[in-house]
Amino acid sequence: MTQQVTLTLPDDVVELLAKKDDPSAFVAELVRSRMMGEVVREQLRAAGFTITDEGVAEARAEVERLRRSITPETRAKAAELYAEVMRMRAGIPIS
């Protein structure tokens, strides 16, 4: 079931939505993603974790730092290991 709603949005957001083939689907996907994030945060809080904006910012910065540290060599090694795991799962002997 869907409902039509009226929203007031900043000009830059309206410009972005105007470029989308299906702006309603785009907005729904973003809102659902945000809803899932809130569910995860609540589950973490219920498990005893303290979630702060500062902690989230630090974690995001650490992930970005780690992403930048991935070299072509480490990416190639990871691809080799992944291929090996897939062969093992398929029952192909490893030589």
SVG drawing of the C-alpha trace seen along z (x, -y; Angstrom):
<svg xmlns="http://www.w3.org/2000/svg" viewBox="-2 -26 53 58">
<polyline fill="none" stroke="black" stroke-width="0.4" points="0.0,0.0 1.2,-3.5 0.1,-7.0 0.7,-10.3 2.3,-12.9 3.3,-16.5 6.8,-17.5 8.7,-20.8 12.3,-20.3 15.3,-22.4 16.0,-23.5 19.1,-21.3 17.2,-18.2 14.4,-19.0 17.0,-19.4 18.4,-16.0 15.0,-14.3 14.1,-15.9 17.0,-14.0 15.7,-10.6 13.6,-8.3 11.5,-7.4 11.9,-10.0 9.4,-8.3 11.4,-5.0 14.6,-6.9 13.2,-8.6 11.6,-5.4 15.0,-3.6 16.8,-6.3 14.2,-6.4 14.2,-2.6 18.0,-2.7 17.8,-5.3 15.1,-3.3 17.4,-0.2 20.2,-2.2 18.0,-3.3 17.0,0.3 20.6,1.4 21.5,-1.5 18.7,-0.5 19.8,3.2 23.3,2.1 22.1,-0.1 20.0,2.8 23.1,5.0 24.9,2.5 26.8,0.5 27.0,-3.3 26.5,-4.9 27.5,-8.5 27.8,-10.8 31.5,-11.2 32.0,-7.4 30.2,-7.0 32.4,-9.7 35.5,-8.1 34.5,-4.7 33.7,-6.1 37.1,-7.9 38.8,-4.6 37.0,-2.7 38.0,-5.4 41.6,-5.3 41.6,-1.5 40.0,-1.8 42.8,-4.2 45.4,-1.8 44.3,1.0 47.0,1.3 46.7,3.0 48.8,5.8 46.5,6.4 43.5,6.2 45.0,8.8 45.9,11.1 42.3,10.8 41.0,11.7 43.3,14.8 42.1,15.9 38.4,15.3 38.9,17.4 40.5,20.2 37.6,20.2 35.1,20.3 37.0,23.3 36.9,25.1 33.2,24.5 32.7,25.9 34.7,29.0 37.5,28.3 40.8,29.6 43.4,26.9 46.8,27.7"/>
</svg>
